[in-house]
Amino acid sequence: MLTYNHLKLKPLLFTFATLAAVNSTNAVAEWMQPQRIINMGTVVPSTGNCTFDPVTLVMSSPSDLCIGGEALGHVKIFGPANQMQKIKLHPMNDTDTGIRFDPKGRLVNNLGDDISAPIAGGETWIRIGSDGVLDIYIGGTLTLSQKLSSNFIASIDVDIEYNRP
């Protein structure tokens, strides 16, 4: 299992960024390579939520929790050409800190398949492309149920599960 976690601090604000922990039940045939870490932008130490849509690329933050600088996460899954894969993006919920992240994905291959995976924990089926590559772009919803201090450091894991159905 690989984990990539990042949280950058700014005065009175903190920036949330994370990529993925990897879980594959077929690690011999398929493998994942992180391309870019998801960044929810500058996150104000407050309560509320913000959603970064991986399809529309729009950040929605009704409570002004996330205030700019966001970037989609991106991972590539490599494997046998045209092989069907079952993808799950698992939610992360830390009840001690009040941090929850529900990932949403956009799955793209070179065969013209472009599928939204809008429900954290839900299964989405898609083929690896004829070039042996499946691109996963990751956004999601960050929820803070309790106010965190501006110097708070968190480790956020997003578990991407991929395997043959």
C-alpha positions as CSV (number, residue, x, y, z in Angstrom):
1,M,0.0,0.0,0.0
2,L,1.4,3.4,-1.0
3,T,0.3,6.6,0.7
4,Y,0.9,10.2,-0.4
5,N,-0.2,12.8,2.1
6,H,0.5,16.5,2.1
7,L,-0.8,19.4,4.2
8,K,0.8,22.8,3.6
9,L,0.5,25.5,6.2
10,K,-0.2,29.2,5.7
11,P,-0.7,31.9,8.3
12,L,-4.2,31.6,9.7
13,L,-5.1,29.3,6.8
14,F,-4.1,25.8,5.8
15,T,-4.0,24.1,2.5
16,F,-5.4,20.6,2.2
17,A,-3.9,18.2,-0.4
18,T,-3.9,14.4,-0.7
19,L,-3.5,11.7,-3.2
20,A,-4.2,8.1,-2.7
21,A,-3.5,5.0,-0.8
22,V,-3.5,2.1,-3.2
23,N,-5.2,-1.1,-2.8
24,S,-5.3,-3.7,-5.6
25,T,-6.3,-7.3,-5.4
26,N,-4.5,-7.9,-8.7
27,A,-1.2,-6.1,-8.1
28,V,0.6,-8.6,-10.4
29,A,-1.3,-7.6,-13.5
30,E,-2.2,-4.0,-12.8
31,W,-0.3,-1.2,-11.1
32,M,-0.9,2.5,-10.2
33,Q,1.3,5.5,-10.7
34,P,0.4,8.8,-9.1
35,Q,0.6,11.8,-11.4
36,R,-0.6,14.7,-9.4
37,I,-1.7,15.2,-5.8
38,I,-5.3,16.5,-5.2
39,N,-5.3,19.9,-3.7
40,M,-8.5,21.4,-2.3
41,G,-6.9,24.8,-2.3
42,T,-6.5,27.1,0.7
43,V,-8.8,25.8,3.5
44,V,-9.9,28.2,6.2
45,P,-9.7,26.8,9.8
46,S,-13.5,26.8,10.2
47,T,-16.4,24.3,9.9
48,G,-18.3,23.6,6.7
49,N,-17.6,21.8,3.4
50,C,-16.4,22.3,-0.1
51,T,-16.7,20.2,-3.2
52,F,-14.3,20.0,-6.1
53,D,-16.1,18.4,-9.1
54,P,-13.7,16.3,-11.2
55,V,-16.0,16.5,-14.3
56,T,-16.9,20.2,-14.3
57,L,-13.7,21.4,-12.6
58,V,-15.8,23.7,-10.4
59,M,-15.1,24.3,-6.7
60,S,-18.3,24.8,-4.7
61,S,-17.8,26.2,-1.2
62,P,-21.0,27.5,0.3
63,S,-19.4,28.2,3.7
64,D,-16.2,29.7,2.1
65,L,-14.1,26.8,3.6
66,C,-12.0,26.4,0.4
67,I,-10.9,29.7,-1.1
68,G,-8.9,28.9,-4.2
69,G,-5.8,27.2,-5.5
70,E,-7.4,23.8,-6.1
71,A,-6.1,21.1,-8.5
72,L,-7.4,17.7,-9.4
73,G,-5.6,14.6,-8.3
74,H,-4.5,12.3,-11.1
75,V,-3.4,8.7,-11.1
76,K,-2.8,6.2,-13.9
77,I,-3.6,2.6,-13.7
78,F,-1.6,0.4,-16.1
79,G,-2.6,-3.1,-17.1
80,P,-3.6,-5.4,-19.9
81,A,-5.2,-3.5,-22.8
82,N,-9.0,-3.5,-22.8
83,Q,-9.2,-5.3,-19.4
84,M,-12.3,-4.5,-17.5
85,Q,-11.6,-2.9,-14.0
86,K,-13.8,-2.3,-11.0
87,I,-12.8,1.0,-9.3
88,K,-13.8,2.2,-5.8
89,L,-12.8,5.5,-4.3
90,H,-13.3,5.0,-0.5
91,P,-14.3,7.8,1.8
92,M,-12.1,8.9,4.7
93,N,-13.7,9.9,8.0
94,D,-11.6,10.9,11.0
95,T,-14.1,11.3,13.9
96,D,-11.4,12.5,16.3
97,T,-10.5,15.5,14.2
98,G,-13.9,16.0,12.5
99,I,-12.3,15.7,9.0
100,R,-14.2,13.8,6.3
101,F,-13.3,13.4,2.7
102,D,-15.6,11.8,0.1
103,P,-13.7,11.4,-3.1
104,K,-15.3,11.7,-6.5
105,G,-13.7,10.5,-9.7
106,R,-13.6,10.9,-13.4
107,L,-12.3,7.8,-15.2
108,V,-11.0,8.1,-18.8
109,N,-9.4,5.8,-21.3
110,N,-8.3,6.1,-24.9
111,L,-11.3,4.1,-26.1
112,G,-13.7,7.1,-25.7
113,D,-15.0,6.0,-22.3
114,D,-15.3,9.0,-19.9
115,I,-17.2,8.0,-16.8
116,S,-18.1,9.8,-13.6
117,A,-17.6,8.0,-10.3
118,P,-19.8,10.3,-8.2
119,I,-20.4,8.2,-5.1
120,A,-17.6,7.6,-2.6
121,G,-17.4,3.8,-1.9
122,G,-19.5,2.9,-5.0
123,E,-18.2,0.6,-7.7
124,T,-17.6,1.9,-11.2
125,W,-16.6,-0.4,-14.0
126,I,-14.5,0.7,-16.9
127,R,-11.9,-0.8,-19.3
128,I,-8.2,-0.1,-19.3
129,G,-7.6,1.6,-22.7
130,S,-6.1,-0.1,-25.7
131,D,-2.8,1.6,-24.8
132,G,-2.9,-0.2,-21.4
133,V,-3.7,3.0,-19.4
134,L,-6.7,4.1,-17.4
135,D,-6.6,7.7,-16.1
136,I,-8.4,8.6,-12.8
137,Y,-9.0,12.3,-12.0
138,I,-9.9,12.8,-8.3
139,G,-11.9,15.6,-6.7
140,G,-14.4,15.3,-3.9
141,T,-16.0,16.8,-0.9
142,L,-14.1,17.9,2.2
143,T,-16.1,18.4,5.3
144,L,-14.8,19.8,8.6
145,S,-17.3,19.2,11.4
146,Q,-15.2,21.0,14.0
147,K,-13.0,24.1,13.8
148,L,-9.3,23.3,13.5
149,S,-6.4,25.6,14.5
150,S,-4.5,27.3,11.8
151,N,-1.4,25.2,12.6
152,F,-3.2,21.9,12.6
153,I,-1.5,19.2,10.5
154,A,-3.6,16.3,9.3
155,S,-2.9,13.1,7.3
156,I,-5.7,12.4,4.9
157,D,-5.7,9.1,3.0
158,V,-7.9,8.3,0.0
159,D,-8.0,4.6,-0.8
160,I,-8.4,3.7,-4.4
161,E,-9.3,0.1,-4.9
162,Y,-9.0,-1.4,-8.4
163,N,-9.4,-5.0,-9.5
164,R,-10.9,-7.2,-12.1
165,P,-14.6,-7.8,-11.6
